[in-house]
């Protein structure tokens, strides 16, 4: 279980570093990428790290990569198209879905490596 806690803590650390150190010090395209998409990228990784942790606690095998990416896709679609229906400050951006998928895909090799 520790291996997933460290992975999740690393992702959270990256999020906090981005939010409080990088975003305030950038401008232009880099600022837009960091403030608009990097958090979604990290969220995709965090979702899958939590999934692997819960499955590990339940003594279940990790899912196939396509199932993990399907979960990330469903979560991204929900956040982009359902959340704005009940949270007025939320806006829909289809590129966020890609960021979530890329983040989930980027963390998968690390998560499967931790399973070995």
N, C-alpha and C positions, 0 to 999 in steps of 0.2 A: 504494500500500500504506500510505503514511503516514496517509491519511485514515481508514483502519480502525484503525490503531494508536491514533490520537488518540481515536477513538470508544470503543474498548475501554478505553483508559486513563481516559477520563472516567467510564465506567460503573464501573470498578474504584475510582476515586476517590470516587464517590458511595457505593459499598458500604462503603468504609473509613470515610468520614465518618459514615455511618449507624451502623455497628457500634461505632465508638469514641467518637463525639461525641454523636450524637442519642439512641441507645438508653439509655445510662447516665443521661441527663438528663431522661428522660420517664417518665410513669406513666399508668396507666389505659388508655383506648381507644387513644390515640396510641401508647403504648408497645407495645401488642399489635399494632397495624398495622405499626409500624416493625420490630419484632423478628420478627413472624410472616410478613409478606407482602411487605415492601419488597425483601428480598433475592431472593425468588422473582420479583418484578417485574423487578428488574435482571438476574436470570439469563436471563429470556426475551429481553431485549435483547442480552445478551452472546452467547448462542447464535447469534442471527442475525447479529450483527456478525462473529463468527468464521466463519460460513458464507459471508458475502459476501467476507471477506478470502481465504478458501481458494479460492473460485470466481474471484476476481480474479487470484490467483497462477496459476491454471490457465487463465487467459484464456477463461473461460466467462461467459456472460451470467448476470445474477442471475435467480433463480427468480421465478415469479409470486407475488404476495402470499398467495394461498391455499395455495400449497405451503409458504411460510415458516411460516404459522400452523399448518399440519398438522404440520410438524416440531416446533414449540413444543408442540403438543398431545401428540404422541407422547412427547416428552421429559418433559413434566409428568406424564403417565400413568405412565411408567416410574418416575420419582422417587417418586411417591406410592403406587404399588401393587406395584412389583417391589422397589425398594430396601429397604422394611421386611422383606422376606423374608430378606435376607442381612445387614442391618445393624441389630442389635437396638435401637440408640438412635434409629433413624429411625421416625417415626410418619407415618401417612397422614392428610392433610387435603385434602379435595376443593377447598377454596377456594384452595389453593396452585396448582392447575391453572389456575384463572381468573387468578391473579396472573401466572403465566408467560405465558399468552396475552395478557393486557393489556400486559405489558412488551414482548413481541415485536411486538404491534401498534403500540405507541407508538414503537418505534425504526424501524419500516419506512419511514415518510416520510423520515426522516433518511438512512437507508441508500440509498434510491432517489435522493435528492437528490445524494448523494455520487457516484453513478454518472453523473450528467450531465456 
